[in-house]
Amino acid sequence: MLVKDVMTATLVKISPDNSVEQAARTMLASHVSGIPVVDDSGRLVGIISEGDLIRRTELGGAAISSLADTTTPHRERASAYIKRHSWRVGDAMTGNPITINEDASLAKAAKMMEEHGIKRIPVIKDGDLVGLVSRADLLKAFLVTRQDKTMTGDDAIQRIIATRLGENTGLEGFELQVAVVDGIVHLWGNVDTEEGKKAARIASESVNGVRGVVEHFS
């Protein structure tokens, strides 16, 4: 599955010139925790989220900031002050957001979220904003995959396992061979580590319809 298969394509957007109050009302009305910020030409310039708003002075942000180390460079403290006090979305938002292409894999999206500590990523196609993929979207995709009952027949199982073995399993380049007979998966290849063998077995066992796995590793 790709990012475009699970992303939210119908987006709620907001202008950098709108107020932070409007951003908060929009989030509550739309039941979302973050909104892409786009300029008059439709170009993505940032994201404003619940995390940005809870640091506001209206919610005690000034008290929190007073506990900060005063040795912090003045530019950083001035930027933090602007973010907490300005009424404009453009000042309170997180600028230069991490983006992902719509044809990227879900594994790449999950890795980016983990590496950058973010909950959502704007989705781009040819430079334009076309959607938003969130942790919730990835969780839904995981549940759909686990509950998929459409996979029937040894040939379908074989194709799915062969695809999974080449998707960031650490087994790329081993030229593994897969055969499935009556739901029993047979694996061949020059896998010489216990971790590699276990990864191949887990990739096979998690496919619906598999009744067992037989290893023929050299």
RAGITA-V210778 format. One record per backbone hydrogen bond with DSSP energy under -1.0 kcal/mol. NH is the residue of the N-H (numbers start at 1). CO is the residue of the C=O. Records with the same first field share a line. If there is no record, write none. Layout:
NH = CO + CO
//
This chain:
3 = 104
4 = 102
5 = 2
6 = 3
7 = 3
8 = 132
11 = 9
14 = 36
18 = 15
20 = 87
23 = 19
24 = 20
25 = 21
26 = 22
27 = 23
28 = 24
29 = 25
30 = 26
32 = 27
35 = 48
37 = 46
38 = 14
39 = 43
42 = 39
45 = 37
46 = 37
47 = 94
48 = 35
50 = 33
53 = 49
54 = 50
56 = 53
57 = 84
59 = 56
60 = 57
61 = 56
64 = 60
65 = 61
66 = 62
67 = 64
68 = 65
72 = 69
77 = 73
78 = 74
79 = 75
80 = 76
81 = 77
82 = 78
83 = 79
84 = 80
85 = 81
86 = 82
89 = 18
90 = 16
92 = 88
93 = 89
94 = 47
100 = 122
102 = 124
104 = 101
106 = 1
109 = 105
110 = 106
111 = 107
112 = 108
113 = 109
114 = 110
115 = 111
116 = 112
117 = 113
118 = 113
121 = 133
123 = 131
124 = 100
125 = 128
128 = 125
130 = 123
131 = 123
132 = 8
133 = 121
135 = 119
138 = 134
139 = 135
140 = 136
141 = 137
142 = 138
143 = 139
144 = 140
145 = 141
146 = 142
147 = 143
157 = 153
158 = 154
159 = 155
160 = 156
161 = 157
162 = 158
163 = 159
164 = 160
165 = 161
166 = 163
167 = 164
174 = 171
177 = 188
179 = 186
181 = 184
184 = 181
185 = 212
186 = 179
187 = 214
188 = 177
191 = 189
197 = 193
198 = 194
199 = 195
200 = 196
201 = 197
202 = 198
203 = 199
204 = 200
205 = 201
206 = 202
207 = 204
210 = 207
211 = 183
212 = 183
214 = 185
216 = 187
218 = 189
//
